[in-house]
Amino acid sequence: MNKISENLKEIRSQLPENVQLVCVSKFHPQEMIMQAYKCGERDFAESRAQELLLKEQNLPKDIRWHFIGPLQSNKIKQIVGFIHLIQSMENEKLLEETNRCAKKINRKINVLLEVHIAQEEQKHGFSADDILAFFQNKKYENYPFVEICGLMGIATFTDNKQQIENEFININQTFNSTKNIYHNEKFQFLSIGMSDDCQTAIKHNSTMVRIGSRIFGNRIYPNS
């Protein structure tokens, strides 16, 4: 049994049945993705459109690709034809462009709205108030080719576990408040939790975790 297989087996043993695993494959080679694929994994996440396009062309077509990084408007048209879920839908400008590109190919695109829960300014996303106003005002009706399937959040990169827990509590409250407004059976995913904080996220009702380094090891980042 190879290391990736062992890692996946351990992670799977720790995840409740209702929590979906997304393997974060960004900056990892295609050979490693195929090792996880052969273990039965089908959900993989990338954060750069160019890298995603290359992998999508070369890897099995039944892979469900997730986009989890900052997404430039001019890249949306390149991925709408195959993307399974855009998790990092961080503002209405991106919603508008996604809807426009999706309409052109007559395909409804699944997205998660990214909520800014961290204290770091460089993190992206809607505020909790923005999310509630978006649904209260039925702004989703402006985007008929976008299916809003839930919320995503990234906690502050910190050793302060209480801070991380508070951030997950807050986004879970926003998620529940939104469900009370937006009665759509497709709105079911709360994507919080990564390699270092997934158990805390699960404690606060995460339904989707994004795990990379615990599966594939340390990333090899390209030269800037």
N, C-alpha and C positions, 0 to 999 in steps of 0.2 A: 504493500500500500504506500503510495507516494505521500509527500508531506501535505500537499493541497487536499488530498482525499482525507487524510487524518484530521486536518484542520476543519474541514467541512463537517465531518462526522461529529467532532466535538461541539461545534457551533450549533448544529442541528439538534443535538441532545439537550441544548439549553434554551431552545426557542419553543414557546407554546404553539399549538397547532394553528392558532388564529393569527400568527405573526409571520408575514412574508419576508423571506430573505432576498435581498438584492445584492449581488456580488459586485463590489466596486472595482472595476477592471481598469480604470484610467491609469495610464503610464505603465501598465503591465503588458508583456508581449502576448501575442495571439496564442502561442503555445501553452501558456498558463491558463488562458481562458478555455482552451480545448480540454485541458486536464479537468477543470471544474465542470465543463459541459459533459464529459464522459462519466462524471459522478452524478449526473442527473440535473445539474443546475441549468436554468434557462433564462433567468433574469440577471442582466449585467448592466452596469451603469458607467457612463463616460461623462467627461466634463468639457471636452473640446470637440467642436464639430468636425474638424479635419481628421482627428484621430478616430472618431466614431465612424465617419464615412469609410475610411480605409478598412476598419475591422468589419463593418457591416458587409462590405463587398467580398471579403475573404472567408468569412465564418458562416456556419450553418444558418439557413434562413428561418429556422424556428426559434432562434434566439429572440427574446423580448428585450429590446434595448430601452434603457432609461437614460434621460439626460438630466444631470444633477448640478451642472456648473452655471456660471453666468452665461447667458445666451444672448448673442448679438442679433439684432433684428434681421440683418442681411444673411444670417446663417439659417434662419428658420425654414426657408424654402428648400434648403438642401436636405433637411431631415424629415419633413412632414410626410413624405411618401412611405416611410417605414417605421418611424418612431412609435414605440409602444406607450411611453409615458414621459412627458416633460414634467419633472418634479420641481424645477426652479423657475416657475412662472412668477416673476417678482414684481411686475407692474402692469398697468392696463395698456401701455404702449405695446408690450410683447403680446398681450392677449389680442389686441387689434391686428397685429401683423400675423399671428398664428391663424386667426380666423380668416384673414384675407387669403393666405397661402393655402389653407385647408379647403376653402371654398373652390379654389381653382381646380383642385383635383377631386372635389366632391368626397372628401374623407373627413370624418369627425376625429379630432385629436384629443386624446386623454391628457389632462394636466392636473397638477397639484399647485395650489397657490402657496408661494413661499412666504412664511411669516417671519419677520425680523424679531427674534426672541433674545439674541445675544447682546451683550454690552459693547461688543466691538463694532466700531462704526463701519468697517470695511465689509461686514456682512450685509446681505441684500434682503429685500422683501417688503411686503406690506406690513403696516403696523396692525395690531389686534383691532384697533378702532376702525381702520380702513377695511379690514375683512368684514366686520359686522355691518358697516355701512354699505359695502358692496352688495351684500345679500339682502339687507333690508330694503335697499333701493332697486332691487332686482336688476342690477347691472349685467348679470349673466345673460339676460335676454338679448343683449347687444352682440353676443358672440355665439350664434347658433351652430357654428362648426367647431366649437370647443366644448368638451365634456369635462366639467370640473368634478374631479373624483375625490378631493380631499385637500389636506394641508400638509406642508412640509416645513421643518424647521431645523436649524443648526445651532447647537448650544455654543456658548462661549468656550474658547480653548483655554481651559484653566484647570488647576488642581483642586479648586474649591468645589467639592462635590455638592455642597448645599446650594450653591449658586446654580449649578447645572440642573439640580432637582427642581429648583424654583422656576427655572425657565421652561422645563418640561411640564410642570404644573400649569403654568400660564397658557401654554399653547394647547394643552388638553382642555382647559376651560374654554378657550376660543373655539376649539373644534366642537365641543358639546353645544355651545351657544349657537354656533352656525347651524348645526344639525336641527336645532329647534326652530330655525327660521327657514332653512332650505330643505324641504322635504323631497329629496331625490335619492332613490335607492343606490345610485352610482356614487354618491358622496359617502365614502366608507373608509378612506385611507388616512391615517395619521402617520406620516413618515418622519419619525424621530429616532435617534439612536444610531451610533456608529460603533466602530471597533471598541473604543474605550468606555463608552457610556450606554451601551445597548441595554444592559440589565436595568439601569435606572429608567430608561425610556419605556421599557416593557412594564415596569411598575406603574407607569403613568399612562397606560393604555395605548402605547404604540402598536400599530397594526402592520408596520413595515420598517425594517431596519436595513441600513446601508453599511455593509461591512466589506472592507478591502484588505487592510494590512494583516488582519488575523487569518485571512484565507491565503493571500498571495505573498505575504512578507513585505518588507520595506519597498517602497516605490523607487524607481530610478527616474528622477526628474530630468527632462531635457534641458540642455544648456539654454540659458536665457539670452 
